[in-house]
């Protein structure tokens, strides 16, 4: 299985997002707020999961 990776700079450019942080940091996967590690991206799409933001290790 091929692993796809993106730098935060690449992701921000593709998404038209404002980058805050290390532009060279590499992201390898997307995971839930609860399960994400520092090299994974996560997002909040439902307010009921807001309680997990402070403890999330997402990169």
C-alpha positions in Angstrom: 0.0 0.0 0.0 1.3 3.4 -1.0 1.5 6.0 1.8 0.6 9.5 0.7 2.2 12.4 2.7 1.8 16.2 2.5 3.5 19.1 4.1 1.3 21.6 5.9 2.4 24.1 3.3 1.1 21.9 0.5 -2.2 21.2 2.3 -2.7 24.9 3.1 -2.1 25.9 -0.5 -4.4 23.2 -1.9 -7.2 24.1 0.6 -6.7 27.9 0.4 -6.2 27.9 4.1 -4.2 30.2 6.4 -1.2 28.3 7.8 -0.2 28.7 11.4 2.9 26.7 12.5 5.6 24.7 10.8 5.1 24.7 7.0 7.5 21.8 6.6 5.7 19.5 9.0 4.6 16.3 7.2 1.1 14.8 7.7 0.6 11.1 6.9 -3.0 10.5 7.6 -6.4 11.8 8.9 -7.7 10.5 12.2 -10.4 11.4 14.8 -9.6 14.0 17.3 -9.4 11.3 20.0 -7.0 9.0 18.1 -4.9 11.4 16.0 -1.1 11.6 16.6 1.3 14.4 15.9 1.7 13.3 12.3 -2.0 13.0 11.6 -4.6 15.7 10.7 -8.0 15.9 12.3 -11.0 18.3 12.0 -14.0 19.3 13.9 -17.3 19.0 11.9 -19.7 18.4 14.8 -19.9 20.6 17.9 -20.5 17.6 20.1 -16.8 16.6 19.7 -15.5 20.0 20.7 -14.7 18.5 24.1 -11.9 16.5 22.5 -10.1 19.6 21.1 -8.0 20.4 24.2 -6.7 16.8 24.6 -6.1 16.0 20.9 -2.6 15.2 19.8 -3.4 15.9 16.1 -0.6 17.6 14.2 
